[in-house]
Amino acid sequence: GLFVWHLKKTGIRRVPCQFVHLCRVANDRLITFQYFNFLKRMYVTQYNKDLSQRAKPKSDSVASPFRESQQLDQEKKVIHKIIPISPVHQPLSEMSNRKELREIKSAAEIGGSATPLRAESKEERQWKEMKLRLDDLPGILARLSKIKLTALVVCTASAGFAMAPVPFDLTCFLLASLGTGLASCAANSINQFFEVPFDSNMNRTKNRPLVRGQISPLLAVCFAASCGVPGIALLTLGVNPLTGALGAFNIFLYTCCYTPMKRMSIANTWVGAVVGAIPPVMGWTAATGSLDAGALLLGGILYSWQFPHFNALSWGLREDYSRGGYCMMSVTHPGLCRRVALRHCVALIGLSTVAPVLDITTWTFPIISLPINLYISYLGFRFYRDADRSSSRKLFFCSLWHLPMLLLVMFSCKKSFLEKEDKGDLLSGSHGRAMEIRLP
C-alpha cells in the first residue's frame, strides 16, 4: 500500500512538468490545428478500417479525350480501308464513285448549305486563290466600274449636250459621251479600291469584285488608269479643254473628297451632289465651249434631284451604313435627312420655272412638268411625315423615273436654234436701223 501511494504522489508531481514539456514540444514542432486533424484521421483509418474512404472506380463509358481521339482515328482507318477489287469491275466502281460525288455536289449546291462535306479532303477546305477567267472579265469590270451608274452619268451628259442652243454635232457628241463614260468608270473603280474594308461589312456591297477577290487591287488600279487617262485626253483634245478640266475635277472630287468624307462628316452628301451635277454641265460645255446660265440651270436640277434620290435610298440602308462606318444623314441626323429631301423636291418646281426665264425652254415646260414635280414633292412630304421604309421606298422609285421624264419634257420644250437666230437677227437689225436713223 505504501508503494502504491508513493507512485501516485510522484505521478501527481510530474503532471505539471509533463504539460510544460508538451507545450515546449508543440512550440518547437509548430503543431497546428490542421496537424491535430491529420493525426486524428490517421488514428481513425488505422484502428477503424471500415470508416476509411474508398474511391469508386470510374465507369468504362467515360473515356479520356485522348482515347476518344484514338478510337475515332481507328474508326476512320477502318472506314477508309481500301478493299481490293478485281480489275474486271474497276471501271464500274470508278464510274459509280464519280456519279455519287456529282450527286453529292449537286445536292450541296441546290441546298445551299455552308457546312463542308465529310468526303472533302483537307486541301479542298483550305483557302484558294480565285482564278480569273477571260470570259468572266467583262462582267467583273462592268461591276467594278458600276456600269448602271456610269450609264446614268452618260445620259445626263448627253441631255446637257442636247439642250445646248447650238447645231447638233454627232462627232463631238460621241467623243463627249465616250470621254465622260471613261472618266466615270475610272472614278468608280478608284472608289471601290479605297472602300474594300468598309464594303465587306455591308450587305449591299459585300459581293463587289474587289471584296470577293475576283480581281486583284493592282488590276483594278490599272483598269482605272487605262480608263481615266484616255477619257480626260479625249475630252481635252477631242472636245475642248474646258470639258476636259471639268472631267478631271470631277474625278478628283469623287475619289479624293467625297470618298474619304463618307466616314468623316455628313457634308459628303452635298459634295456627292456636286459630283452628280457636273456631267450635264460637261455636256453643255462640250457643245458650246463656255459656261452659260443654261449649264448652271441643268447642274442645279441634277443637284436638287440627288437629295430625294439618295436620302430615300440611304434611309433603307441605315443598318448597312452604320456597320460600314459611314457617316450619313440617315444614320446620324434622321430629321435633317427628311427635311433636306423635302426641301429639294420643292426646289425642283422653282428650277423648272426659271428655265423659260433664262430663255432655255418655252413657258409650256413649267406647266407640263408641274404634275410630276408636285407628285415627287408629295412623296417627299410623306417621307418627311411618316419616316418609314415604305415612304422612302416610294420616293426612291419615283426619283428613278422622274429625272428622265423631266429631261425629256425639257428637251421637247426647248427653244430651237433657228428661233434664237431669228431673234438675234431682229435685234441686230433693229439696232442697225436705229443707228441709221440717228445718222444725219
PAKOLRO-245068 format. One record per residue: residue in one letter; x, y, z of N, C-alpha, C in turn. Coordinates in steps of 0.1 Angstrom, whole numbers, plus 5000, padded with zeros to 4 digits. Example, Ala and Ser with C-alpha at 12.3 -4.5 7.8 and 13.67 -1.06 7.14 Angstrom:
BEGIN
A513249435078512349555078513249675078/S512849785071513749895071512950005079/
! end
This chain:
BEGIN
G500849885000500050005000500850135000/L501950125008502850245008503550264994/F503850154988504450164974503550224964/V502250184964501250244955501050394958/W501050424972500850564975501950654970/H503150594971504350674966504350694951/L503850594943503750614929502750724925/K501550724932500550824929501050964932/K501850974943502351104947503351154937/T504251074933505251114923504551144909/G503551074906502851094893502151234893/I501551264904500851394905501851514904/R503051484910504051594909504651614895/R504651504887505251514874504251564863/V502951574866501951624856502251764851/P502551864861502851994855504051994847/C505051914851506351914843506051854829/Q505251754828504951694815504151784806/F503251864812502451964804503352064799/V504252114807505152214802506052164791/H506452034792507351974782506551954769/L505251924770504351914758504252044751/C504052154759503952284753505252324745/R506352294752507652324745507752244732/V507452114733507552034720506552094709/A505452134714504452194704505052324698/N505652404706506252524700507452494691/D508252394695509352354687508952294673/R507952204674507452144662506352214654/L505952334660504852414653503652334651/I503152264661501952184660500752274658/T499952254648498852344644497552264645/F496452334643495152264643495052164632/Q495552194620495552104609496351984611/Y497451994619498251884622497551784632/F496751844641495951754650494851684642/N494251754633493251684624493851574616/F495051594611495751494604496051374612/L496451394625496751284634495451204637/K494351284638493051224641492651134630/R492751184617492351104606493250974605/M494550984608495450874607494950764618/Y494650814630494150724640492950654636/V491950724630490750664626490850564615/T491750594606491950504595492750384598/Q493550394609494450284613493650184621/Y492850234631492150144640490750114636/N490150194627488850164622488850164607/K489250054601489450054587488050054579/D487050024586485750034579485250174577/L485850274584485450414582486250484572/S487250424567488150494557487450504544/Q487750614536487150644523487650544513/R486750504504487050414494486750484480/A487650494471487350564458486650464449/K485550524443484750444434485450434420/P485550324415486250304401485350374391/K486050444381485350514370484750414361/S483550454356482850374347483550364333/D483350264326484050244313483450334302/S482250384305481650474294482350604293/V482950654304483550784303485050754299/A485450804288486750784282487450914281/S488750904282489551034281489551084267/P489751214265489751274251490851204242/F491951174249493051114241492650984235/R492050894244491550764240490350784230/E489550884232488450904223488950944209/S490051034208490551064195491250944189/Q491850854197492450734192491350644186/Q490250634193489150544188488650604175/L488450734174487950794162488950774150/D490250784153491250754143491150614138/Q490950524148490850384144489650354135/E488550424139487250414132487450464118/K488150584117488350644104489250554095/K490250494102491050404094490250274089/V489350234097488550114093487650154082/I487050284083486150324073486850344059/H487950414060488650444047489650334043/K489450214049490250104044489850064030/I490850044022490550014007490449864006/I489349824000489149683998489649643984/P490349543983490849503969489749463960/I489749513948488749483938489349423926/S488749343920489249273908489349373897/P490349363888490549463878489349463868/V488549353867487449353858486349453862/H486149463875485049553879485549693883/Q486749723881487349853885486749973877/P486549973864485850083857484450113862/L483750003866482350033871482350103884/S483250063893483350123906483750273905/E484750293896485150433894483950523889/M483250463879482050543874481050563885/S480750463893479850483904480250583914/N481550583917482150683927481950823921/R482250833908482150973902480751013902/K479750923899478350963899477951003913/E478350933924478050963937478551103941/L479851133937480451263940479651373934/R479251353921478551453914477151483921/E476551373925475251383931475351463944/I476451433952476651503965476951653962/K477751683952478051823949476851893945/S475951833936474751893931473751923942/A473651823951472751843963473251953972/A474551963974475052073982474852203976/E475052213963474752343956473352383956/I472452283954470952313955470552353969/G471052283978470652313992471252443997/G472352483992473052603996473652594010/S473952474015474452464028475952494028/A476352564039477652614040478552514048/T477952404053478752304061479552224051/P480852194054481652114045481251974045/L481451904034481051764033482151684040/R481751564045482751474052483751414042/A483251404029484151344020485251434014/E485151564018486051664013487451634019/S488451654012489751644017490251774023/K491351774030491851894037492252004027/E492751964015493152064005491952144000/E490752073999489552143994489052244005/R489352224018488852314028489752434030/Q490852434024491752544025491352664017/W491852784020491652904012492352883999/K491652923988492152913975492153043968/E493053063960493153193952492153173940/M491253273938490253263927490953293914/K490853203905491453223892490553303883/L491153403876490453493868490353433854/R489153423849488953373835488653493826/L489053473814488853583804487353603801/D486653493802485153503799484453583810/D484953583822484353653833484853793835/L485953833828486553963829485654073826/P484854073814483954183811482954213822/G482354103827481354123838481954183850/I483154133854483854183866484154333864/L484654373853485054513850483754603850/A482754543845481454623845480954653859/R481054553868480654573882481654663889/L482954653885483954743891483754883888/S483354913876483055053871481655093874/K480855013880479455053883478755093870/I478555003861478055033848476755103847/K475855073857474555143857474655283861/L475555313871475755453874476455523863/T477455463857478155523845477155553834/A476155463831475155493821474355613824/L473955623837473255743842474055873840/V475355863843476155983841476256023826/V476455923817476555953803475156003798/C474055953803472756013799472556153803/T472956193815472856333819473756423811/A474956373808475856453800475356473785/S474656363780474056373767472856473767/A472156473778471056573779471556713780/G472656733787473256873786473756913772/F474256813765474756843751473556873742/A472456793744471256813736470556943739/M470656993751469957113755470757243751/A471957233747472757343743472157413731/P472157543730471557623719472457633707/V472957523702473957523690473457403681/P473957403669473657293660474257163665/F473557053663474056923668475156873660/D476256843667477456783660477656643665/L477456543656477456403660478856353665/T479956403658481256363662481656413676/C481356533678481656593691480756523702/F479556493699478656423709479156293712/L479656213703480156083705481456083714/L482356183710483556193718483356243732/A482356333734482056373747481456263756/S480556183749479956073757480955973761/L481855933751482855833754483855883765/G484256003764485156053774484556063788/T483256103788482556113801482455973807/G482055883799481955743804483255683809/L484355703802485655653807486055723820/A485755853821486055923833485255873845/S483955833842483155783853483655643857/C484055563847484555423851485755433859/A486655533856487855543864487555593878/A486655683880486255733893485655623902/N484755543896484055443903485055333907/S486055293898486955193902487855233913/I488355363913489155403924488355413937/N487155453936486255453948486155313954/Q485955213946485855073952487255023957/F488355073951489655033956489855083970/F489455203973489655263986488655213997/E487555153993486455124002486354974004/V487354894001487254744002487054704017/P487754754027487554704040486154754046/F485654854041484354904046483154834038/D483354814025482354744017482154604022/S483154544028483054404032482054384044/N481754494051480854494063479354524059/M479154554046477854594042477254484033/N475954454035475254354027475154404012/R474954534010474754583997476054573989/T477154583995478454593987479454473990/K478954373997479954274001480254173989/N479454183978479754103967480454173955/R481054283958481754363948483054283945/P483554303933484754223928485954223937/L486354343942487454353950487254293964/V486054303969485754243982485854093981/R485354033971485353883969486653833964/G487553923960488853873955488753823941/Q487753863933487653823919488753893910/I489254003915490154083908491154133918/S492454143914493454203923493354353923/P493854413934493854553935494754623925/L495854553921496754613911496054623897/L495254513894494554513881493454623882/A492754643893491754743894492354883892/V493554913898494155043896494655063882/C495154953876495554963861494254993852/F493154923856491954953848491455093849/A491555143862491155283864492055383856/A493355353856494255443849494055433834/S493755313829493555293815492255353810/C491355383819490055453816490255603818/G490855643829490855783833491755863823/V492955813821493955893812493355913798/P492955803791492355833777491055913778/G490255893789489055973789489256123790/I490156163799490456303801491156353788/A492056273782492756323770491756333758/L490756243758489756253747488856383749/L488556413762487756533764488556663762/T489756653765490656773763490956803749/L491456703742491956713728490856703718/G489856613720488856583710487656683712/V487356733724486256823725486756963728/N487056993740487657123743488357123757/P489257203760489957203773489057223785/L488057303783487157323795486457203799/T485957123790485256993793486256893799/G487456893794488556803800488856843814/A488956973817489257023830488056983840/L486856993835485656963844485756813847/G486056733837486156583839487256543849/A488456603848489456583857489156623871/F488456743872488056793885486956703891/N486156643883485056563889485656423894/I486656373887487356253892488056283906/F488756393906489356433919488356453930/L487256523927486256553937485656423942/Y485456323933484756203937485656113945/T486956093941487856003947488556063959/C488956183959489756243969489056323980/C487756363976487056443986485756363991/Y484956323981483756253985483956123992/T484856043987485155903992485655914007/P486655994010487055994024486056064034/M485356164028484356234036483156144041/K482956034034481855954038482055894052/R483255884057483455834070483855944080/M483656074076484056184085482956284088/S482156314078481156414080479956394071/I478756444075477556434067477656524055/A478656614054478756704043479156634030/N479456504031479756424019478556414010/T477356424015476156424006476156543997/W476456664002476456783994477656773984/V478756723988479856703979479556613968/G478856493971478456403961477356453952/A476556553957475556613948476256703938/V477356763941478156843932478756753921/V479256643926479856543916478756503906/G477556473910476456433901475956543892/A476156673897475656783889476656833878/I477856783878478856823868478656763854/P478256633853478156573839477256653830/P476056703833475256783824475956913820/V476756963830477457083827478557053816/M479156933818480156893808479556883794/G478356823793477656813780477456953774/W477057043782476757183777478057243772/T479157233780480357293776480957223764/A480757093762481257023751480557073738/A479257123739478557173727478857313725/T478957403735479157543734480557593736/G481257523744482657563748482657673758/S481557703765481557803775480557763786/L480757823798479857803809478757913809/D477557883805476457973804475457953815/A474358033816473358023826472557883824/G472457843811471857713809472557593815/A473857603814474657493820474457493836/L474457613842474257613856472857573860/L471857603852470557553854470457403854/L470957343844470957193843471757133855/G472857193858473557143870472757163883/G472057263884471157293896470057183897/I469457153885468357053885468956913890/L470056873884470756743889471156753903/Y471556873908472056883922470856863931/S469656923928468556913937467956773936/W467956713924467356583923468056473931/Q469356493933470056383940469756373955/F469256483961468956473976467756383979/P466556403972465556303974465856163970/H466656153959467056023954467955943964/F469056013969470055943977469555933992/N468856043997468356034011467355924013/A466455904002465455804003466155664002/L467255653994467955523993468655494006/S469355594012470155574024469255544036/W467955584036467055564047466855414049/G466755334039466555194040467855114042/L468955184041470355124043471055174055/R470255224065470955274077471755174085/E471255054086472054944093473354914085/D473254914072474454884064475454994066/Y475055114065475955234066476555244080/S475855204090476355214104477455094106/R477154984100478154874101479354904093/G479254974081480355004073481155124079/G480655194088481355314094481155444086/Y480055454078479855574070479055674078/C479355794077478655904084477655964074/M476455914075475355964066474256034074/M473556114067472456194074471456094080/S471155994072470055904077470455824090/V471755814093472255754105472355844116/T473055954114473356054125472356164127/H471756204116470756324116469556284108/P468656194113467556144105466556254102/G466356344112465356464109465856554098/L467156584098467756664087467656594074/C467856464074467756384061466456404055/R465356394063464056404057463756554053/R464156644061463956784057464656824044/V465856784043466656824031466056754018/A465556634020464856564008463656644004/L462756684013461556764010461956904005/R462956964010463357094006463757093991/H464556993987464956993973463956943963/C462956863968461856833960461056953956/V460857043965460157173962461057263953/A462357253955463257333947463257293932/L462857173929462757133915461657213908/I460557243915459557323909460057463906/G460757523915461357663912462357663901/L463257553900464257553889463557533876/S462457453876461757433863461057563858/T460757653868460157783864461157873859/V462457863863463557953859463957923845/A463757803840464157773826463657863815/P462357893815461957993804462358133807/V462658163819463158303822464558323816/L465358213817466758223811466758193796/D465558183790465358163775465958033771/I465857933779466257793775465157713770/T463957723776462757653772461657753770/T460557693765459357783764458557773777/W457557853778456757863791455857743793/T455857653783455057533784455757433793/F457157443794457857353802457457353817/P457457463824457057463838455657413840/I454757433830453357393831453257233830/I453957183820453957033818454656963829/S455757013833456556943844455956963858/L454957053859454357073873453756953879/P453056863871452456743878453456653884/I454556623876455556523881456356593892/N456556723892457256783903456456793916/L455056813914454256803925454156663931/Y454156563923454056433928455256393936/I456456423931457656393939457756473952/S457156603951457156683963456156623973/Y455056563968454056493977454756373984/L455456293976456156183982457256223992/G457956333989458856393998458256434011/F457056484010456356524022455956404030/R455456294023455156174030456356114037/F457456124031458756074037459056154049/Y458856284048459156374060458256344071/R456956314068455956294079456056154085/D456056054076455955914081457355864086/A458455894079459755854082459855694084/D459355624074459355484074459955434061/R460155304061460755244049459855244037/S458555234039457655234028457655374020/S457555484028457555614021458955644015/S460055594021461355624015461455534002/R460955414002461055333990460255393979/K459055443982458255513971458955633966/L459555713974460255833969461455793961/F462155683965463355643957462955593943/F461955513942461455463929460855573920/C460255673927459755783919460855863913/S461955883921463155953915463755893903/L463655753902464255683891463555723878/W462255743878461655783865461355933864/H461556003875461256143875462356213867/L463556183869464656263862464656243847/P464556113841464456103827463256173821/M462156163828460956223823461056383823/L461656433833461856573834462756623823/L463856553821464756593810464156583796/L463356473794462656463781461656573779/V460856613789459956723787460756853785/M461856863792462656983790463156993775/F463656883770464156873756463056903746/S461756853749460656873740460257023740/C460457093751460057233752461257323749/K462357273744463557353742463257453731/K463857573732463757673722464757633711/S464257633698465157593687466157703684/F467257653678468357743675467957843664/L467057803655466657903645465858013651/E465057983660464258093667465158193673/K466258143680467158233687467958313676/E468358243665469058323655468158433649/D466858403646465958503641465858613651/K465758583663465558683673466858773674/G467958703673469258783673469358863661/D468958813649468958893637468059013638/L466858993644465959103645466459213655/L467059163666467659263675468859343668/S469659273661470759343654470259433643/G469159383636468559473625467959593631/S467259583642466659703648467659793653/H468759743658469859823663470559893651/G470659833640471259893628470260003623/R469059983622468060083618468160203627/A468260183640468260293649469560373647/M470660303643471860383640471760463627/E470960393617470860473605469960593607/I468960583616468060693618468860803625/R469760763634470460863642471460933633/L471960863623472960933614472261033606/P472961153603472361253595472261223581/
! end
